[in-house]
Amino acid sequence: MARVRYGARTEAEIQAAREKSSKLPDIWSTGVVAVWESDPDAVAAVLPPPLKPTEKPLVRANISKVDLPGYPLGAGSVAVAAEHNGVVGWYPLVMPMTHERALIGGREVFGEPKKLGEVTVDRDGLVVNAKLARHGIAFVEVRGAVNGALPIPEPTVKTDFYFKFLPAVDGSGFDADPVLVHCTRNEKVRKLERITGDVVLRESMFDPIADLPVRTIVEITIGEKTTDQKGKVVERVSAQALLPYIHQRYDDPQQILDGPPEGSEKGSA
């Protein structure tokens, strides 16, 4: 009988797959990163416990095209600054990916809030335009012009926070206690340039990043970098405390009924 590829793999095949994945070459991406200071109450409102706000209410949009051989990928994220047990990092709210292959692994292994979407990074000379879009709405757009090179930073380690969970089969709560994951990334940069421009947030019922208004732009850059990542479960978290936030992970049309934090302003169209 011909090999049935959905059938069980041998131990040797499993080991070979592990070894091959552990020896991947550096994969470089070209990306636009915009960081802005937002409304502190809005940033605090999106953080599930035990995450806490940092001193400054920062939001970061990362919009990249990744040079996967024969498999170009658009990858993005919008995250807010957060702190957990003395570790300062970022809590991503949405991570649009242009291919299912990149989406599934991150969600199942790390608990990343990845969703299929459109991610574009366009550069024409000095003019740069980058977008994150889903359901026909470019809910984040970064636009501007390159105005000079920046020093190449030393390799750095950055941390993202994720909650890994499975909704219960009966639709009430979780199948098991959710866990908080610290995902550390070793980042190397080979080119970095400053952009003078702006960040446009558009209303979306599925991706309401417009609730995190741009008060002050901290920086906008475009660069070439490569990263690896490693995750670690740091604690089990309260199911009851996390339940009010799980709609962040899914396209929930009822989100349109949620009022933004008092005093917040929507981004411009």
Residue pairs with C-beta under 8 A, 6 or more apart in sequence:
9 17
26 188
26 226
27 66
27 67
27 68
27 226
28 66
28 67
28 190
28 224
28 225
28 226
29 64
29 65
29 66
29 67
29 75
29 224
29 225
29 226
30 64
30 65
30 67
30 121
30 222
30 223
30 224
31 62
31 63
31 64
31 65
31 121
31 130
31 222
31 223
31 224
31 225
32 61
32 62
32 63
32 64
32 121
32 128
32 130
32 142
32 195
32 220
32 221
32 222
33 60
33 61
33 62
33 63
33 219
33 220
33 221
33 222
33 223
34 60
34 61
34 142
34 199
34 217
34 219
34 220
35 58
35 59
35 60
35 61
35 217
35 218
35 219
35 220
36 58
36 59
36 199
36 214
36 215
36 216
36 217
36 218
37 56
37 57
37 58
37 59
37 215
37 216
37 217
37 218
38 57
38 58
38 59
38 80
38 212
38 213
38 214
38 215
39 57
39 212
39 213
39 215
39 261
39 263
39 264
39 265
40 53
40 57
41 261
41 262
41 263
41 264
42 57
42 211
42 212
42 213
42 260
42 261
42 264
43 53
43 57
43 58
43 59
43 80
43 81
43 212
44 53
44 57
45 261
46 80
46 91
46 93
46 212
46 245
46 248
47 53
47 80
47 82
47 91
48 163
48 237
48 241
48 242
48 244
48 245
49 237
49 238
49 241
49 242
50 84
50 85
50 180
50 235
50 237
51 82
51 83
51 84
51 91
51 161
51 180
52 82
52 83
52 84
53 81
53 82
53 83
54 81
54 82
54 83
54 88
56 81
57 80
57 81
58 80
58 81
58 218
59 78
59 79
59 80
59 81
59 209
59 212
60 77
60 78
60 79
60 80
60 81
60 90
61 76
61 77
61 78
61 132
61 140
61 142
61 199
62 76
62 77
62 78
62 79
63 76
63 119
63 120
63 121
63 130
63 131
63 132
63 140
63 142
64 74
64 75
64 76
64 119
64 121
65 72
65 73
65 74
65 75
65 119
65 120
65 121
66 72
66 73
66 74
66 75
71 99
71 101
73 97
73 98
73 99
73 102
74 96
74 97
74 98
74 118
74 119
74 120
74 121
75 95
75 96
75 97
75 98
75 102
75 119
76 95
76 96
76 97
76 117
76 119
76 132
76 140
77 92
77 94
77 95
77 96
78 92
78 93
78 94
78 132
78 140
78 209
78 212
79 90
79 91
79 92
79 93
79 160
80 90
80 91
80 93
80 212
81 88
81 89
81 90
81 91
82 88
82 89
82 90
82 91
82 161
83 89
84 161
84 180
84 182
84 234
85 234
87 159
87 182
88 159
89 158
89 159
89 160
89 161
89 182
90 158
90 159
90 160
90 161
91 160
91 161
92 112
92 113
92 160
92 162
93 113
93 209
93 248
94 113
94 115
94 132
94 207
94 209
94 248
95 106
95 112
95 113
95 114
95 115
96 114
96 115
96 116
96 117
96 118
96 119
96 132
96 133
96 134
97 103
97 106
97 114
97 115
97 116
97 117
97 119
98 116
98 117
98 118
98 119
99 116
100 116
102 114
103 114
103 115
103 116
106 112
106 114
107 113
107 114
109 231
110 162
110 164
110 181
110 183
110 229
110 231
111 162
111 163
111 164
111 165
111 179
111 181
112 160
112 162
112 183
113 162
113 248
113 249
115 134
115 251
116 134
117 132
117 133
117 134
118 131
118 132
118 133
118 134
118 138
119 131
119 132
119 133
120 129
120 130
120 131
120 133
121 128
121 130
121 222
122 128
122 129
122 130
123 129
123 146
123 222
126 145
126 146
126 147
127 144
127 145
128 142
128 143
128 144
128 145
128 146
128 195
128 197
128 222
129 141
129 142
129 143
130 141
130 142
130 143
131 138
131 140
131 141
131 142
132 138
132 139
132 140
132 141
132 207
133 139
134 204
134 206
134 207
135 204
135 206
135 207
135 251
137 202
137 203
137 204
137 206
137 207
138 202
139 201
139 202
139 203
139 204
139 207
139 209
139 210
140 199
140 200
140 201
140 202
140 209
141 199
141 200
141 202
142 195
142 197
142 198
142 199
142 200
142 220
143 197
143 198
143 200
144 195
144 196
144 197
144 198
144 220
145 195
145 196
145 197
146 193
146 194
146 195
146 222
147 194
147 195
147 196
148 193
148 194
149 191
149 192
149 193
149 194
150 192
150 193
150 194
150 221
150 223
151 192
152 189
152 190
152 191
152 192
153 189
153 192
155 186
155 187
155 188
156 186
156 187
157 184
157 185
157 186
157 187
158 184
158 185
158 187
159 182
159 183
159 184
159 185
160 182
160 183
160 185
161 180
161 181
161 182
161 183
162 180
162 181
162 183
162 231
163 178
163 179
163 180
163 181
163 237
163 242
163 245
164 178
164 179
164 181
164 233
165 174
165 176
165 178
165 179
165 242
165 246
166 174
166 175
166 176
167 173
167 174
167 175
167 246
168 174
168 175
169 175
173 239
173 243
174 239
174 243
177 236
177 237
177 239
178 236
178 237
178 239
178 242
179 233
179 234
179 235
179 236
179 237
180 233
180 234
180 235
180 236
180 237
181 231
181 232
181 233
181 234
182 231
182 232
182 234
183 229
183 230
183 231
183 232
184 229
184 230
184 231
184 232
185 227
185 228
185 229
186 227
186 228
186 229
187 225
187 226
187 227
188 225
188 226
188 227
189 223
189 224
189 225
190 224
190 225
190 226
191 223
191 224
192 221
192 222
192 223
192 224
193 221
193 222
193 223
194 219
194 220
194 221
195 220
195 221
195 222
196 220
197 220
198 214
198 217
199 214
199 217
199 220
199 267
200 267
200 268
200 269
201 209
201 210
201 212
201 213
201 214
201 266
201 267
201 268
202 210
202 267
202 269
203 210
203 266
203 269
204 210
205 253
205 255
205 256
206 251
206 252
206 253
206 255
208 255
208 258
208 260
209 267
210 266
210 267
211 260
211 261
211 264
211 266
213 264
213 265
213 266
213 267
214 267
247 254
247 255
260 266
